[in-house]
């Protein structure tokens, strides 16, 4: 059989052919002609994505490429699916390419099960970390470290990220050999933009129109409803909220307020219907997808006309990622961010930080009777009222953790009008509201125990507990553990952080003191001696002082001052 170099599927360059000819190799040897493909259970490539939706999308795109390719198969490994089903599928069919979320891949590697995945990945040639910065933001750093321990060092690794963060740079330095950075920018040759150069780097595509509107807290939901109705139910919208609880609540409310629209909901804590709603919205020609930032990165949904940000995102970079869900691949799209009067400085901030120019939009008049309709929905179903309270508290907590907290300040919020805008029937009990002026909020004066659950089983359980409550005055809990947890007093996030820092500082001081004792030799075994009554009384005082500190009757500073004062008195007595 003639083994000609020209018969190769991949053509050699002219310079390589010339070198081979000069070396005297007129034909290939049998070893050189031999090409070995991956076996059924050998994994040659792994793609790790931060979310299930992005992994599913990658798998679908890859399926088009593998349709006409023989001997290469792929498999999708994501949370929400049965682990045993994934194991059985890999054992039966195998896979050469794995598209996975970090948690499920780590689980299968550590479990091993019957598939011995660590042995299968020994043939790995290419690893791809998609949206690498998002993987780190979601706390997958330890998970990725565990996964990398199972993979061969001799491999090619690709990190793809729209945002170059410090964590990504550190990951590159630690995990990549001879890294090469490929940076892509979009240039705008627009003379109307005031700049010294005729080329300007844009954070958003030139086909995307960015708008903002300023509305009062109590009119925000009504403004949203009026805007969506003015655009029409034939368009496709993505509506972003800051928390999962807000998605749950506003999805329940908007399905009633916007009966002519198809309304879908997705957030990170959703289990059963998450993939179903994602597929349904992708296939739908129109509708509203209510979501968190879990849908803000990488996910490609066709024909999205509008991206609406009901709340500003946690970071400036997330603002650009949200807007990027529309105007994709050269298509036209629009984005709108809804701001409160106290947040108008955000427009200039996002321009300076991300070079995104926002144009003010005059929105239609707020839809009439929106808040009264929202309250009537809650009066019919207690579950919606519970969701409203959780949404409000989660929104307040999220607002206190903004990256740009100089502009978006919690103390600037009017909690009364904000609660009115959420359509609450009553204010929740939370420490952030203590001492705040909430006179702008009008509570509904009814017996809240009379509001039923639409779910018959939940309502039956509630009625049983209500009978016990009327007899004893104590609301029964499911177990003693939950009762102890409910008795614990809540505290603001900022105060909780301060207490954690104080405890850490106390631990550090103990470590330093212990080290000093070891260095001075005082930590060695000491001769036992009997305690006198004076020593026992002194020890009892110290214990009482520590208990006061734990019960927060005295501050850390007062504890240190009293403790040091006692030590000084004891040292003076001993010297005398």
Secondary structure as UniProt FT lines:
FT   HELIX           5..7
FT   HELIX           14..22
FT   TURN            23..24
FT   HELIX           30..33
FT   TURN            40..41
FT   STRAND          45..49
FT   HELIX           52..66
FT   TURN            67..68
FT   STRAND          74..77
FT   TURN            79..80
FT   HELIX           83..93
FT   STRAND          97..101
FT   HELIX           102..111
FT   TURN            113..115
FT   HELIX           117..120
FT   HELIX           121..123
FT   STRAND          126..130
FT   HELIX           132..137
FT   TURN            138..139
FT   HELIX           141..150
FT   STRAND          156..160
FT   HELIX           166..175
FT   STRAND          186..188
FT   TURN            191..192
FT   STRAND          200..202
FT   TURN            206..207
FT   STRAND          208..214
FT   HELIX           217..219
FT   HELIX           220..231
FT   TURN            233..234
FT   STRAND          236..240
FT   HELIX           244..257
FT   TURN            258..260
FT   STRAND          263..266
FT   TURN            268..269
FT   HELIX           274..283
FT   STRAND          287..291
FT   HELIX           293..295
FT   TURN            302..303
FT   STRAND          306..309
FT   HELIX           316..323
FT   TURN            324..325
FT   TURN            329..330
FT   STRAND          333..339
FT   HELIX           341..343
FT   TURN            344..345
FT   HELIX           346..354
FT   STRAND          359..360
FT   TURN            368..369
FT   HELIX           370..380
FT   HELIX           382..399
FT   TURN            400..401
FT   TURN            403..407
FT   HELIX           410..412
FT   HELIX           415..421
FT   TURN            422..423
FT   HELIX           431..433
FT   TURN            434..435
FT   TURN            439..440
FT   HELIX           448..450
FT   HELIX           456..472
FT   HELIX           480..487
FT   HELIX           493..520
FT   TURN            521..523
FT   HELIX           533..550
FT   TURN            551..552
FT   HELIX           556..575
//
